[in-house]
């Protein structure tokens, strides 16, 4: 055999060996899959149970008169599912006369019976809790196996002595609420939204916002319960614990990357163990022989200096949304002793390099793989008020953030900490500003149990630090942690995650500022700022009429009352009651709820577009980030959201999508200059076009600009030669095209003459515009895909045309739905193509019906065998009585 043949054979054997290793590890990993305990759970108030944990966790115990429990889920979720209480977030069902606040002042027993998997024979058997709130005592087959404390701590217990593979076992868990649940204030029109939080913050690692905030009423059980999954797992004598993966990418060529992997091997036996630690990801494999002393832990490190295969050539990189693909590698680690697998650990990771500063600037500036990234996004007060967060719901929420062209979510006070949350941010390229568990010092006291607090922080870092989406760890919301906690966190970061930035406060340091404002403002106001990185600024954001109808009974539709206050529309930072007055002055007197929602969508669009465009105007000079308070609603709400709790987007999402696109053309609504915003690392050359229309929809002015947009910068084009005088109300259409004539960005504004910049009431004179829709339907991979071409063949501008998907027979909205665009404005004879995606299962066999409404919009009805189109009659102002939508203060209106 010649040398070339030997090389070929060696290469072949190497590939076969690698494939065998991957196959072996995949088979082993499958055999080691955890056994999730999600069924058969029962629940009871502990005050009704006289027996001990030993008795309750025995097979002879009977759960007569217990409730069926939902696990994962909170106590209140179980009781709602069991019809003990009505849906708390509908109407005023959450008032204490309907759901007692005593739920947060008692402990609860959870119990289930399971069969230990037979293939666990001969192994160490572990009982795992991913999260309980707030404390738990755990019993298995008559034996107490341990305790858990803090909402963000895992519970991992060795139950090998107490269960037998193939046999029934009983698990009983006594869950106790936080010690200081507080006395909440009720949100009313008379009293406003009340104070934020309070004494509950003293307990540290818990869902402190569930005492009540200005965006969520008090949740009556304070989210007590087993809120994350419970599962069994098995291992041999040696376990793989808390792997840590970091990567370093060559900048600027991006052609190589070095992967660093370390993990702890924990020997649970009293005998010395020797084995092989193997790892694979992509086409890379590596291994090392390891000896671990009895009852000891050993840190193992793999790096490119010792293992050349960890020096990657042309790595697949992870990028934030809009900058590239979100590539992930799947790492499998296994430890074998004498050829038998002791443990397997699997995790995904991304290859990316993140930095936090640029030359000649002290401001926090996030760069990924050498490219500056404007942190545009939103704050999550909480993923859902009652922690009802199945993965499908979370995926919809995070996908909508990606649709909005966001690059960041702020996990406010760490209230949305779950594995699915991080996995999905990785998938969609949404970076995380991730906080620990302290609110603004004015919203509650410091935690008294420092050790407990830090233990939960440590758990969070160890569990989630491999996620590429996590960009920043933050010590506290709107304030610095107490010195003892801050010092401990700094030391912890140096040990557990030295590669990431630790930002002590969300409102100070490195050009960071919070503090709102949180009420609706005229667009020009959003251009006035001094800070570089804004972590909180927001606006009222009214949902669709159908969402309002579905969140409260009909008796409350046409009067702003305490039901509205319960859903955050009251006096407070949002200035809810002043909002109706603003709508009347800006767009004309409010006629009824349908008119209120119609006008609110214009206000939504204006505010959310300007919120981001105002910061775009100073891209990286100095602006490096802006996060809306809030993008995700924890409950059905009138404020601070880009979609409603039922997951229907409103105009705010599509305004954000417009303003946050990577390449963007905009009208500076303060200076009235035209700007091109280039977030990407490559220059853009082409032309920009400005067109001005009057209320008669006649084009009255045009101007063309040459564009040479530098990378990662905002470029102001030549001066606009505005007409003098301009009409009282007029429209501006902008387009950006490259040198080949390809449309890169467009934008559409309704403006008032600068002599009365906040008076747009003349929009009510805009003539009616009837649209034609043509629809092509394709069903594939369980999805109904609709390609909709919207054409305005009228002589009038069609303002804010809104498409909404229903089932034709039931007339119910299909939710969730993903629209590539919505709230569309079209000049005469203009067309726009929109794609609509829904799950076929959500259609329940019905024909999809696209309903259309808007400011001055009608539609030509259309139907064929697969789809139908019609006017959304429910959304028409004329479909409802003229009520004026009064405010009920509970006393004579002021």
C-alpha positions in Angstrom: 0.0 0.0 0.0 1.5 3.3 -1.0 1.6 6.4 1.2 -1.4 8.1 -0.5 -3.5 4.9 0.1 -2.5 4.8 3.7 -3.5 8.5 4.1 -6.9 7.8 2.5 -7.4 4.7 4.6 -6.4 6.6 7.8 -8.8 9.3 6.9 -11.6 6.8 6.3 -10.9 5.0 9.6 -10.9 8.4 11.4 -14.3 9.2 9.9 -15.7 5.8 10.7 -14.4 6.1 14.2 -16.0 9.6 14.6 -19.3 8.4 13.2 -19.2 5.4 15.6 -18.5 7.7 18.5 -21.4 10.0 17.5 -23.7 7.0 17.1 -22.7 5.5 20.4 -23.2 8.7 22.3 -26.6 9.4 20.6 -27.8 5.9 21.6 -26.5 6.3 25.1 -28.0 9.8 25.4 -31.4 8.4 24.2 -31.2 5.7 26.9 -30.4 8.3 29.5 -33.4 10.6 28.7 -35.1 12.0 31.8 -38.5 10.6 32.8 -40.8 13.6 33.3 -43.4 13.4 36.0 -46.2 15.5 34.5 -49.3 13.5 35.1 -51.3 12.1 38.0 -50.6 15.0 40.3 -53.1 15.9 43.1 -53.2 19.1 45.2 -54.6 20.0 48.6 -54.5 22.9 51.1 -52.2 21.7 53.8 -54.5 23.0 56.5 -57.0 20.3 55.5 -54.4 17.5 55.8 -53.5 16.1 59.3 -51.1 13.4 58.1 -47.4 13.8 57.9 -45.2 13.8 54.8 -44.3 10.2 55.6 -47.9 9.1 55.5 -48.8 11.2 52.4 -45.9 9.7 50.5 -47.0 6.1 51.2 -49.0 4.0 48.7 -51.8 3.4 51.2 -52.7 7.1 51.4 -55.8 8.2 49.6 -56.3 11.6 48.0 -60.0 11.8 48.4 -61.3 15.4 48.0 -58.0 16.6 46.6 -57.9 18.6 43.5 -56.2 17.6 40.3 -53.0 19.5 40.0 -51.4 21.0 36.9 -47.6 20.4 37.0 -45.8 22.5 35.9 -48.1 25.1 37.2 -49.0 27.3 40.2 -51.6 26.5 42.8 -54.0 29.1 41.3 -53.5 27.6 37.8 -54.6 24.2 39.2 -57.6 25.7 40.9 -58.7 27.6 37.8 -58.3 24.5 35.7 -60.4 22.6 38.2 -63.1 25.3 37.9 -62.8 26.3 41.6 -62.1 29.9 40.4 -62.9 31.7 37.2 -60.2 32.8 34.8 -58.5 35.5 36.9 -57.3 37.7 34.1 -60.8 38.2 32.5 -62.8 41.2 33.6 -62.6 41.8 37.3 -62.5 38.1 38.2 -59.2 38.7 40.1 -60.7 40.9 42.7 -60.3 39.6 46.3 -64.1 39.0 46.7 -63.9 36.4 43.9 -60.4 34.9 44.5 -59.2 35.2 48.1 -55.9 36.7 48.8 -55.4 34.1 51.5 -54.2 31.7 48.8 -50.7 33.2 49.3 -50.8 32.5 53.0 -51.1 28.8 53.2 -48.9 25.8 52.2 -50.0 23.1 49.7 -49.4 19.4 49.4 -48.7 18.0 45.9 -48.7 14.3 45.4 -48.2 11.9 42.5 -47.6 8.1 42.0 -45.2 6.9 39.3 -43.3 3.8 38.2 -39.6 4.1 38.2 -38.2 3.1 34.8 -36.9 -0.4 34.7 -33.8 0.6 32.7 -32.6 2.5 35.8 -31.7 -0.8 37.4 -28.2 -0.7 38.9 -27.9 3.1 38.6 -28.0 6.1 40.9 -31.5 7.5 40.6 -32.1 11.2 40.9 -35.2 13.2 41.5 -35.0 16.7 39.9 -37.0 19.8 40.3 -36.4 22.7 37.8 -38.2 25.2 39.9 -40.7 25.6 42.8 -41.9 28.8 44.5 -41.1 29.5 47.3 -39.9 26.6 49.5 -40.5 22.9 49.4 -40.1 19.8 51.5 -39.8 16.7 49.4 -40.8 13.1 50.4 -40.5 9.8 48.5 -42.0 6.6 49.7 -42.2 7.7 53.3 -38.8 9.3 53.5 -37.9 13.0 53.4 -35.2 13.4 50.8 -34.5 17.1 50.9 -35.7 20.7 50.7 -35.7 23.5 48.1 -35.8 27.2 48.7 -36.1 30.1 46.2 -38.0 30.2 42.9 -34.8 29.9 40.8 -33.0 27.1 42.6 -33.0 23.5 41.4 -33.7 20.6 43.7 -31.6 17.4 42.9 -32.0 14.5 45.3 -30.5 11.0 45.4 -33.5 8.7 45.8 -31.8 5.4 44.9 -32.5 3.9 48.4 -36.1 4.8 48.3 -37.4 3.6 44.9 -37.1 0.3 42.9 -37.0 0.2 39.1 -40.2 -1.2 37.7 -42.1 -0.5 40.9 -44.6 2.1 42.0 -43.3 5.0 44.0 -45.0 8.0 45.7 -43.8 11.6 45.6 -45.2 14.2 48.0 -44.1 17.8 48.1 -45.1 20.4 50.6 -44.8 23.8 48.9 -44.9 26.9 51.1 -45.4 30.5 49.8 -43.0 33.3 50.3 -42.9 34.5 53.9 -43.9 38.1 53.1 -46.7 38.1 50.4 -47.7 41.6 51.4 -51.1 43.4 51.2 -51.7 44.5 47.6 -53.4 47.7 46.5 -56.4 47.3 44.1 -56.2 49.0 40.7 -59.1 51.3 40.3 -60.1 54.4 38.3 -60.4 56.4 41.6 -57.1 55.3 43.1 -55.0 54.6 40.0 -52.7 51.6 39.6 -51.3 51.9 43.1 -47.8 51.3 44.3 -45.3 48.8 42.8 -44.5 45.7 44.8 -43.6 46.4 48.4 -42.6 44.1 51.2 -42.5 41.0 49.0 -39.0 42.1 47.7 -37.6 41.2 51.1 -37.9 37.5 50.2 -35.4 37.9 47.3 -35.6 35.1 44.8 -39.3 35.0 44.0 -41.9 36.4 41.7 -42.0 39.7 43.7 -44.1 41.5 41.0 -47.0 39.2 41.7 -47.8 41.3 44.7 -49.0 43.8 42.2 -47.2 46.4 39.9 -48.5 49.1 37.6 -48.7 46.4 34.8 -50.1 43.5 36.8 -52.7 43.1 39.6 -51.8 41.0 42.6 -51.8 37.3 41.8 -53.7 35.8 44.7 -51.3 32.8 45.3 -48.2 34.9 44.4 -47.4 32.2 42.0 -46.8 29.6 44.7 -46.4 26.1 43.3 -44.3 23.7 41.3 -43.8 26.1 38.4 -41.2 24.1 36.4 -40.9 20.5 35.4 -40.2 17.5 37.8 -38.3 14.5 36.4 -36.2 11.4 37.2 -32.8 10.8 35.8 -30.2 8.1 36.3 -26.4 7.9 36.3 -23.5 5.8 37.4 -21.0 6.6 40.2 -19.7 9.7 38.4 -21.8 12.6 37.2 -21.1 15.4 34.7 -22.0 18.7 36.3 -22.3 22.3 35.1 -20.3 22.3 31.8 -19.1 25.8 30.8 -18.4 26.5 27.1 -16.8 29.7 25.9 -15.6 30.6 22.4 -13.2 33.1 20.9 -13.6 34.2 17.3 -10.9 35.7 15.1 -11.8 39.3 14.4 -12.3 40.7 11.7 -11.9 37.8 9.3 -14.2 35.4 11.3 -12.3 32.4 9.8 -11.3 30.6 13.0 -12.7 30.1 16.5 -11.3 28.5 19.6 -13.7 26.5 21.9 -13.0 26.2 25.6 -14.9 23.5 27.5 -14.7 22.8 31.2 -16.9 20.6 33.4 -17.0 19.1 36.9 -16.9 15.4 37.4 -18.6 14.4 40.7 -17.9 11.0 42.2 -20.8 10.1 44.4 -19.3 6.8 45.5 -16.6 6.4 48.2 -14.3 4.5 45.8 -11.8 6.0 43.3 -13.2 5.9 39.8 -11.3 6.0 36.5 -12.9 6.5 33.1 -13.0 8.3 29.8 -14.6 11.7 29.4 -15.7 12.0 25.7 -17.2 14.9 23.8 -18.6 15.6 20.4 -20.1 18.5 18.5 -20.4 19.1 14.8 -17.5 17.1 13.2 -15.3 17.4 16.3 -14.6 14.8 18.9 -12.2 14.7 21.9 -11.6 12.6 25.0 -9.4 12.3 28.1 -8.8 9.6 30.7 -9.8 10.9 34.1 -9.4 9.6 37.7 -11.7 11.0 40.4 -11.2 10.2 44.1 -14.1 8.9 46.1 -16.7 11.5 47.3 -14.8 14.2 45.4 -15.3 16.6 42.6 -12.8 17.3 39.8 -12.7 20.2 37.3 -11.8 19.0 33.8 -10.7 21.4 31.1 -10.5 21.0 27.3 -9.0 23.8 25.2 -7.5 24.3 21.8 -4.0 24.5 23.2 -4.2 20.8 24.2 -6.8 19.6 21.7 -6.2 21.1 18.3 -9.6 19.9 17.1 -11.1 22.7 19.3 -9.5 25.2 17.0 -12.3 25.5 14.4 -11.8 26.5 10.8 -14.6 28.4 9.2 -16.9 28.0 12.2 -20.6 28.4 11.9 -21.3 31.6 13.9 -24.2 32.7 16.0 -25.5 36.1 15.2 -28.2 38.4 16.7 -31.4 38.8 14.8 -30.9 40.6 11.5 -27.2 40.2 11.3 -26.8 36.6 10.2 -27.8 33.0 11.1 -28.4 31.7 14.6 -26.1 28.6 14.2 -25.9 26.3 17.2 -23.6 23.4 17.9 -24.9 20.4 19.9 -22.4 19.2 22.5 -22.6 15.7 24.0 -20.3 14.8 26.9 -20.2 11.3 28.3 -18.2 9.6 31.0 -17.6 5.8 30.8 -16.1 3.5 33.4 -14.9 0.1 32.1 -16.8 0.6 28.9 -20.1 1.4 30.8 -21.7 4.8 30.6 -21.8 6.6 33.9 -23.4 9.8 32.7 -24.2 11.8 29.6 -24.8 15.6 29.4 -26.1 17.4 26.3 -26.3 21.1 25.6 -26.4 23.5 22.7 -23.9 26.4 22.4 -23.2 29.1 19.9 -19.8 30.2 18.6 -19.7 34.0 18.9 -17.5 36.7 20.4 -19.1 39.5 22.3 -17.5 42.8 23.5 -18.9 45.8 25.3 -17.0 48.9 24.3 -15.5 50.7 21.3 -12.5 53.0 21.1 -13.0 56.6 22.4 -16.3 55.9 24.1 -17.2 55.0 27.7 -20.8 54.0 26.7 -22.0 50.4 26.8 -21.7 49.3 23.2 -22.5 45.7 22.4 -20.5 44.2 19.5 -21.0 40.6 18.3 -18.3 39.0 16.1 -16.8 42.4 15.6 -20.0 44.1 14.5 -21.7 46.8 16.5 -25.3 45.9 17.4 -27.9 48.5 18.3 -29.8 46.9 21.2 -33.4 47.4 20.1 -36.1 45.6 21.9 -38.3 45.4 25.0 -38.6 44.7 28.7 -40.4 41.6 29.9 -41.9 42.3 33.3 -43.0 38.7 33.3 -43.6 36.1 30.7 -47.2 35.5 32.0 -48.9 36.6 35.1 -49.7 33.1 36.4 -46.5 31.5 34.8 -48.6 29.7 32.2 -45.8 29.4 29.8 -45.8 26.2 27.7 -43.0 26.3 25.1 -45.4 26.9 22.2 -46.6 30.1 23.8 -43.1 31.3 24.6 -42.1 30.6 21.1 -44.8 32.8 19.7 -43.8 35.6 22.0 -40.2 35.5 21.1 -40.8 34.9 17.4 -42.9 38.1 17.4 -39.9 39.9 18.9 -37.8 38.6 16.0 -40.6 39.7 13.6 -40.4 43.2 15.1 -36.6 43.2 14.1 -35.7 43.4 17.8 -32.2 42.4 18.9 -32.7 42.3 22.7 -35.1 41.4 25.5 -34.5 42.6 29.0 -35.4 40.0 31.6 -36.6 42.5 34.2 -35.7 41.3 37.7 -35.2 37.8 36.3 -38.9 37.1 36.4 -38.9 35.1 33.2 -36.1 32.6 34.0 -36.8 29.2 32.4 -34.9 26.9 30.1 -37.4 27.3 27.2 -37.0 31.1 27.4 -33.3 30.9 26.8 -33.5 28.2 24.2 -35.9 30.3 22.2 -33.8 33.5 22.5 -30.9 31.4 21.1 -33.1 30.2 18.3 -34.3 33.6 17.2 -31.2 35.6 17.8 -32.6 37.7 20.6 -29.9 38.9 23.0 -30.7 39.1 26.7 -30.1 41.8 29.2 -30.6 39.3 32.1 -31.2 40.5 35.7 -31.2 39.1 39.1 -33.9 39.4 41.7 -34.0 42.9 43.1 -36.4 45.7 42.1 -35.9 49.5 42.3 -35.0 50.3 45.9 -38.1 52.4 46.1 -40.3 49.4 45.2 -39.3 47.1 48.0 -36.6 46.4 50.7 -33.4 44.5 50.2 -33.5 40.7 50.8 -32.7 39.7 54.3 -31.4 36.2 53.6 -28.3 37.1 51.6 -27.1 33.5 51.4 -30.3 32.3 49.9 -30.3 35.2 47.4 -26.8 34.5 46.3 -27.5 30.7 46.1 -30.3 31.4 43.6 -28.2 33.7 41.6 -25.4 31.1 41.4 -27.9 28.5 40.3 -29.1 30.8 37.5 -25.6 31.5 36.2 -24.6 27.8 36.3 -27.7 26.7 34.5 -27.9 29.2 31.7 -24.4 30.6 31.1 -23.9 28.5 27.9 -26.7 30.3 26.1 -25.2 32.6 23.4 -28.2 34.9 23.7 -27.2 36.1 27.2 -25.3 39.3 26.6 -25.3 41.0 30.0 -25.9 40.1 33.6 -27.4 42.9 35.6 -27.3 43.1 39.4 -30.4 45.3 40.0 -33.3 47.1 38.4 -32.9 50.9 38.7 -30.5 50.9 41.5 -27.3 49.4 42.8 -27.4 46.1 44.9 -26.4 46.5 48.5 -22.6 46.6 48.9 -22.4 43.0 50.4 -24.5 41.6 47.5 -22.7 43.6 44.8 -19.3 42.5 46.1 -20.4 38.9 46.2 -21.8 39.1 42.7 -18.5 40.6 41.3 -16.5 37.8 42.8 -19.0 35.2 41.6 -18.8 36.5 38.0 -15.1 36.3 37.9 -15.3 32.6 38.8 -18.5 31.4 37.1 -18.8 33.6 34.0 -15.8 36.0 33.5 -16.5 36.3 29.7 -19.7 38.4 30.2 -20.3 41.9 31.3 -21.7 42.4 34.8 -23.7 45.7 34.9 -24.6 46.5 38.5 -27.6 48.7 37.7 -30.1 49.1 34.9 -30.2 52.9 35.4 -26.6 54.0 35.9 -23.0 53.3 34.6 -21.6 53.1 31.1 -24.2 55.6 29.7 -27.1 53.5 30.8 -30.4 55.1 32.0 -33.9 54.1 32.8 -36.8 56.1 34.2 -39.2 56.4 31.3 -41.3 58.4 30.4 -44.0 55.8 30.2 -46.9 57.7 28.8 -47.8 58.5 25.2 -45.8 61.4 23.7 -45.8 63.3 20.4 -43.2 61.7 18.0 -40.8 64.7 18.1 -40.4 64.2 21.9 -38.6 60.8 21.3 -35.7 62.6 19.7 -34.8 64.4 22.9 -32.4 62.4 25.0 -28.9 62.4 26.3 -28.2 58.8 27.5 -26.6 56.2 25.3 -28.4 53.1 26.4 -32.1 53.5 27.5 -33.4 50.5 29.4 -37.0 51.8 29.9 -39.2 54.1 27.9 -42.8 53.3 26.9 -46.3 54.3 25.8 -49.9 53.3 26.1 -50.5 50.6 23.5 -54.1 49.7 23.0 -54.9 46.2 21.6 -57.4 45.5 18.8 -61.1 45.9 19.4 -61.5 42.1 19.4 -58.9 41.7 22.1 -60.6 44.3 24.2 -64.0 42.6 23.7 -62.4 39.3 24.8 -60.8 40.6 27.9 -63.9 42.0 29.6 -67.7 41.6 29.7 -69.8 43.6 27.3 -71.1 45.8 30.2 -67.6 47.3 30.5 -67.0 47.9 26.8 -68.3 51.5 26.5 -67.3 53.0 29.8 -63.8 53.4 31.2 -64.2 51.9 34.6 -62.5 49.8 37.2 -62.4 46.8 34.8 -60.2 49.0 32.6 -58.1 50.0 35.6 -57.6 46.3 36.5 -56.1 46.0 33.0 -53.7 48.9 33.6 -55.7 51.8 32.1 -55.7 54.2 35.0 -53.6 57.0 36.4 -50.0 56.1 37.0 -46.8 56.3 35.0 -48.9 55.4 31.9 -51.3 58.4 32.5 -54.2 56.2 31.3 -56.9 58.7 31.9 -55.0 61.5 30.1 -54.7 59.3 27.1 -58.3 59.5 26.0 -58.1 63.3 26.2 -55.0 63.2 24.0 -56.7 61.1 21.4 -59.6 63.5 21.2 -57.3 66.5 20.7 -55.0 64.8 18.2 -57.4 62.8 16.1 -60.9 64.1 17.0 -63.4 63.4 19.7 -63.8 59.7 20.6 -67.2 58.4 19.5 -67.2 55.0 21.0 -64.9 52.0 21.8 -64.4 51.1 18.2 -63.4 54.7 17.4 -61.1 54.7 20.5 -59.3 51.6 19.2 -59.2 52.9 15.6 -57.6 56.2 16.8 -55.3 54.3 19.3 -53.8 52.3 16.5 -52.6 55.5 14.8 -51.2 56.6 18.2 -49.6 53.2 18.7 -47.9 53.4 15.4 -46.7 57.0 15.8 -45.3 56.4 19.3 -43.5 53.1 18.8 -42.0 54.1 15.5 -40.7 57.3 16.9 -39.5 55.6 20.1 -36.9 53.7 17.9 -36.5 56.2 15.1 -35.6 58.9 17.6 -32.7 56.8 18.8 -31.8 55.7 15.3 -31.2 59.4 14.5 -28.1 59.2 16.7 -27.0 55.6 16.0 -23.8 55.0 18.0 -23.4 58.7 18.4 -24.2 58.2 21.2 -27.2 55.8 21.1 -26.3 52.2 21.6 -29.6 50.7 22.9 -33.3 51.4 23.6 -35.7 49.0 25.2 -39.5 49.7 25.3 -41.3 49.3 28.6 -42.7 46.8 27.9 -42.9 44.6 24.8 -44.6 41.6 26.3 -47.8 41.9 28.4 -48.1 39.6 31.5 -51.9 40.0 31.4 -54.6 41.5 29.1 -53.7 45.2 29.1 -54.1 48.6 27.4 -50.5 49.6 27.9 -46.9 48.7 27.2 -47.0 45.9 24.6 -46.5 45.1 21.0 -49.1 42.3 21.0 -51.8 41.5 23.5 -52.0 38.7 26.0 -54.0 36.6 23.6 -50.9 36.9 21.2 -52.6 39.2 18.6 -50.2 41.9 17.4 -51.4 45.5 17.3 -50.0 48.5 15.4 -47.1 48.9 17.8 -45.4 45.7 16.6 -45.5 46.7 13.0 -44.3 50.2 13.8 -41.3 48.7 15.7 -40.7 46.3 12.8 -40.5 49.3 10.5 -38.2 51.4 12.7 -35.9 48.5 13.7 -35.2 47.0 10.3 -31.4 46.7 9.7 -31.5 49.1 6.8 -34.0 51.8 7.2 -35.1 55.1 5.8 -36.8 57.6 8.1 -38.1 61.1 8.5 -36.6 62.8 11.5 -39.8 64.1 13.1 -37.9 66.7 15.0 -35.7 68.3 12.3 -37.7 67.1 9.3 -34.6 65.7 7.6 -34.5 62.4 5.8 -32.1 59.9 7.2 -30.8 56.5 6.2 -30.0 54.2 9.1 -27.5 51.4 8.3 -27.1 48.9 11.1 -25.0 46.5 8.9 -21.2 46.3 8.6 -21.3 47.1 4.8 -21.8 50.4 3.1 -25.0 51.1 1.1 -25.1 53.1 -2.1 -28.3 54.0 -4.0 -31.0 56.7 -4.0 -33.7 57.9 -1.7 -37.1 59.3 -2.8 -39.4 61.6 -1.0 -43.1 62.1 -2.0 -45.6 64.5 -0.4 -49.4 64.1 -0.7 -52.2 66.2 0.5 -55.5 65.2 2.0 -57.0 64.8 -1.5 -54.3 62.1 -2.0 -52.6 64.2 -4.7 -48.9 64.2 -5.0 -47.7 67.8 -4.4 -43.9 67.4 -4.1 -41.1 65.0 -4.9 -37.4 65.0 -4.2 -34.5 62.5 -4.9 -31.4 62.1 -2.9 -28.1 60.3 -3.5 -27.3 57.8 -0.8 -23.8 56.7 0.4 -24.6 55.1 3.8 -21.6 54.2 5.9 -21.6 51.0 8.0 -23.1 51.1 11.5 -24.2 54.7 11.2 -27.0 57.1 10.7 -26.7 59.3 7.6 -28.6 62.6 7.1 -29.3 63.3 3.4 -29.4 66.6 1.6 -31.8 69.2 3.0 -35.5 68.7 2.1 -37.0 71.6 0.1 -40.3 71.6 1.9 -43.2 73.4 0.3 -44.2 76.7 1.9 -46.8 76.7 3.2 -47.5 73.0 3.7 -51.1 71.8 4.0 -52.6 71.6 7.5 -52.2 67.8 7.3 -50.1 65.9 4.7 -48.5 62.6 4.0 -44.9 61.7 3.4 -43.8 58.6 1.5 -40.1 57.6 1.6 -38.3 54.9 -0.4 -34.7 53.7 -0.4 -33.4 51.8 -3.4 -30.0 50.4 -4.2 -28.2 51.2 -7.5 -30.0 48.4 -9.2 -33.4 49.8 -8.2 -34.1 47.2 -5.6 -36.3 48.5 -2.8 -34.4 48.3 0.5 -36.8 50.2 2.8 -39.9 52.4 2.7 -41.8 54.4 5.2 -45.1 56.4 5.4 -46.0 59.3 7.7 -49.0 61.4 8.4 -48.0 64.9 9.5 -49.4 68.2 10.7 -48.1 71.6 9.7 -45.6 72.9 12.2 -48.0 75.7 13.2 -50.2 73.1 14.9 -48.0 69.9 15.0 -50.3 67.9 17.3 -53.6 68.5 15.4 -54.3 65.7 13.0 -58.1 66.0 13.2 -58.3 66.7 9.5 -57.5 63.0 8.9 -61.2 62.5 9.5 -61.8 64.2 6.1 -59.7 61.5 4.3 -62.0 60.0 1.6 -62.9 56.3 1.8 -60.5 53.8 0.1 -61.7 50.4 -1.1 -59.0 47.8 -1.4 -58.8 44.7 -3.6 -57.2 41.6 -2.1 -55.9 38.6 -4.1 -54.9 35.6 -2.0 -52.9 32.4 -2.8 -53.1 29.6 -0.2 -50.5 26.9 0.4 -50.7 24.3 3.1 -47.4 22.6 4.1 -45.7 21.2 7.2 -48.9 21.8 9.3 -49.1 25.4 8.3 -51.6 27.4 6.4 -49.7 30.0 4.4 -51.5 32.9 2.7 -49.8 35.2 0.2 -52.0 38.3 0.1 -51.6 41.1 -2.4 -53.3 44.2 -1.2 -54.1 46.7 -4.0 -55.4 50.2 -3.6 -57.2 51.0 -6.8 -59.1 53.9 -5.3 -58.3 57.6 -5.7 -57.6 58.0 -1.9 -54.7 57.1 0.3 -55.7 54.0 2.3 -54.4 54.7 5.9 -53.5 51.8 8.3 -55.2 48.9 6.6 -55.4 46.1 9.1 -55.7 42.4 8.2 -57.1 39.9 10.7 -57.5 36.2 10.3 -60.7 34.4 11.3 -62.3 31.0 10.8 -65.2 31.6 8.4 -67.7 29.4 10.1 -67.1 30.3 13.7 -66.0 33.9 13.0 -63.5 33.4 15.7 -60.0 35.0 15.4 -57.2 32.5 14.6 -54.5 33.0 17.2 -51.6 33.1 17.0 -50.9 34.3 13.5 -47.7 35.7 12.0 -48.1 38.6 9.5 -45.1 39.7 7.5 -46.7 43.2 7.6 -49.9 44.9 8.8 -51.4 48.3 9.4 -50.4 49.1 5.8 -50.8 52.5 4.2 -51.1 52.7 0.4 -51.1 55.6 -2.0 -53.6 55.3 -4.9 -52.8 52.4 -7.3 -50.1 51.0 -4.9 -49.9 47.3 -4.0 -48.2 45.5 -1.1 -47.7 41.7 -0.6 -48.2 40.3 2.9 -47.7 36.7 4.0 -49.9 35.2 6.7 -48.9 32.1 8.6 -51.2 30.1 10.9 -51.2 26.5 12.2 -53.7 24.3 10.4 -54.7 22.8 13.7 -55.9 26.3 14.9 -58.2 26.5 11.9 -60.1 23.4 13.0 -60.9 22.6 9.4 -62.5 26.0 8.8 -61.9 28.1 5.7 -59.6 31.0 6.5 -61.4 34.4 6.4 -59.3 37.6 6.1 -61.2 40.5 7.7 -60.1 44.0 6.8 -60.5 47.3 8.6 -58.5 50.5 9.0 -58.7 54.3 9.3 -60.6 54.9 6.1 -60.5 51.4 4.6 -63.0 49.2 3.0 -62.5 46.0 1.0 -64.1 44.3 -2.0 -65.5 40.9 -0.7 -63.9 37.9 -2.2 -64.3 34.1 -1.8 -63.1 30.9 -3.5 -62.8 27.3 -2.5 -59.9 27.9 0.0 -60.1 31.4 1.4 -62.5 34.4 1.8 -62.1 38.1 2.3 -64.6 40.6 3.8 -64.9 43.9 5.7 -64.4 43.6 9.5 -67.8 45.0 10.4 -67.2 44.6 14.2 -64.4 47.2 13.9 -66.5 49.8 12.1 -67.3 52.8 14.2 -70.7 52.9 12.6 -71.5 49.4 14.0 -71.8 50.8 17.5 -73.8 53.4 19.3 -72.3 56.8 20.0 -71.3 56.7 23.7 -68.4 59.1 24.0 -66.6 56.4 26.0 -67.0 58.2 29.4 -64.8 57.7 32.4 -66.5 56.3 35.5 -64.6 57.6 38.5 -67.0 56.1 41.0 -68.1 59.6 41.8 -69.4 62.4 39.5 -67.0 62.8 36.5 -64.5 65.6 36.9 
